[in-house]
Amino acid sequence: MSHSHSTKLLMNLKDPAIKINDSLTENKTFRGHLSHFIYGTLTYIPTHCPLCGAENKDYSIVKNGTKECTIKWLPMTHTPTYFVLKKQRFLCRNCSHTFIAKSTEIEKNCFISNLTKQSIAVEA
């Protein structure tokens, strides 16, 4: 069993498109507190463009860099935990628009994980 698989189990990540980078997991001071930082990437091959609906045939949708997001995660061992996720950007050659990879773990344009939101709702 690899370290990245163990980390995914500890974080309760179920999205297979998210890969954990074990060599970049670290503890450092952030906003005056010692915090855990876990690094990963989110990438997959899209089936169609969400904007124009064109299917991904003959390289009509290509990878177009990444966007790094720092996501607040559930605390581990009473220490603030942040998930630094590089989300894949895609370019649709049919409509010339870009879009970012999506995950069920994090909502669009949000920097708080769904698990953290659920934990807050349960404790309230």
DAZI-V793158 format. One record per helix or strand of 3 or more residues. SS is the DSSP state (h for helix, s for strand). FROM is the first residue (numbers start at 1). LEN is the number of residues. If there is no record, write none. Layout:
BEGIN
ss=<SS:SS>
from=<FROM:FROM>
len=<LEN:LEN>
END
This chain:
BEGIN
ss=<h:s:s:s:s:s:h>
from=<3:18:33:61:79:98:114>
len=<9:13:10:16:14:3:10>
END
